[in-house]
Amino acid sequence: MKTPLRVTVEEVEKNFDFIFSLVERGETILIEAPKGNVMMVPVNSAYSRLEEEKAAEYMPMGPMAPIPGVTLPSDADVRSYVDETLNELNGDL
């Protein structure tokens, strides 16, 4: 395995198109960020298509059967939570 190219968040922001083209050519990029590092890694598109097809074979059709003892929130509760969280995040910006 090749050693990843190490760059900062600022370098990626300034040179995203170039960095992306490197990943498209097979390079792995390690982005060093204050809250944790992130990697940009090329993925063989044929491999990912095969994995998606394999996963689709096991995906249930229609709504999932309930799991005994597990209660999921309603769609309205989820939407309310998402709206509240987004409002808080927007306030932080």
C-alpha positions as CSV (number, residue, x, y, z in Angstrom):
1,M,0.0,0.0,0.0
2,K,1.3,3.4,-0.9
3,T,1.7,6.0,1.8
4,P,-1.1,8.5,1.7
5,L,-0.5,12.1,0.8
6,R,-0.9,14.3,3.8
7,V,-2.7,17.7,3.4
8,T,-4.4,20.2,5.7
9,V,-8.1,21.2,5.4
10,E,-7.0,24.6,4.1
11,E,-4.9,23.0,1.3
12,V,-7.9,20.9,0.3
13,E,-10.2,23.9,0.3
14,K,-7.8,25.9,-2.0
15,N,-7.0,23.0,-4.3
16,F,-10.0,20.7,-4.2
17,D,-10.2,20.0,-7.9
18,F,-6.5,19.0,-8.0
19,I,-6.8,16.9,-4.9
20,F,-9.9,15.2,-6.3
21,S,-8.1,14.4,-9.6
22,L,-5.3,12.8,-7.6
23,V,-7.8,10.5,-5.9
24,E,-9.3,9.7,-9.3
25,R,-5.9,8.6,-10.4
26,G,-5.5,6.2,-7.4
27,E,-3.8,8.3,-4.8
28,T,-5.0,8.2,-1.2
29,I,-5.2,11.6,0.6
30,L,-5.1,12.0,4.4
31,I,-6.6,15.3,5.4
32,E,-5.4,16.4,8.8
33,A,-8.1,18.3,10.6
34,P,-8.4,19.7,14.1
35,K,-11.3,17.5,15.1
36,G,-9.9,14.3,13.5
37,N,-8.3,13.1,10.3
38,V,-10.2,12.2,7.2
39,M,-9.2,10.1,4.2
40,M,-10.1,10.4,0.5
41,V,-9.7,7.0,-1.0
42,P,-10.4,5.8,-4.5
43,V,-12.9,3.0,-4.8
44,N,-13.1,0.7,-7.8
45,S,-16.5,1.5,-9.3
46,A,-16.9,-2.1,-10.6
47,Y,-16.4,-3.4,-7.0
48,S,-18.9,-0.9,-5.5
49,R,-21.5,-1.9,-8.2
50,L,-21.1,-5.5,-7.4
51,E,-21.4,-4.8,-3.7
52,E,-24.6,-2.8,-4.3
53,E,-26.1,-5.6,-6.3
54,K,-25.2,-8.1,-3.7
55,A,-26.7,-5.9,-0.9
56,A,-29.9,-5.4,-3.0
57,E,-30.4,-9.2,-3.0
58,Y,-30.7,-9.1,0.8
59,M,-32.7,-5.9,1.1
60,P,-36.3,-6.5,2.2
61,M,-39.0,-5.3,-0.1
62,G,-41.5,-3.0,1.5
63,P,-41.6,-1.8,5.1
64,M,-39.4,-3.7,7.6
65,A,-41.1,-6.0,10.1
66,P,-41.2,-4.7,13.6
67,I,-38.5,-5.9,16.0
68,P,-40.0,-7.2,19.3
69,G,-39.1,-4.8,22.2
70,V,-37.9,-2.0,19.9
71,T,-40.0,1.1,19.5
72,L,-39.0,3.6,16.8
73,P,-40.0,7.2,16.7
74,S,-42.7,8.3,14.4
75,D,-41.9,10.1,11.1
76,A,-43.3,13.3,12.7
77,D,-41.0,12.9,15.7
78,V,-38.0,12.4,13.5
79,R,-38.8,15.4,11.4
80,S,-39.3,17.5,14.5
81,Y,-35.9,16.4,15.9
82,V,-34.1,17.1,12.5
83,D,-35.7,20.6,12.3
84,E,-34.7,21.4,15.9
85,T,-31.1,20.2,15.4
86,L,-30.7,22.1,12.1
87,N,-32.0,25.3,13.7
88,E,-29.5,24.8,16.5
89,L,-26.6,24.2,14.1
90,N,-27.6,27.2,12.0
91,G,-27.6,29.3,15.1
92,D,-24.0,28.1,15.9
93,L,-22.9,29.3,12.4
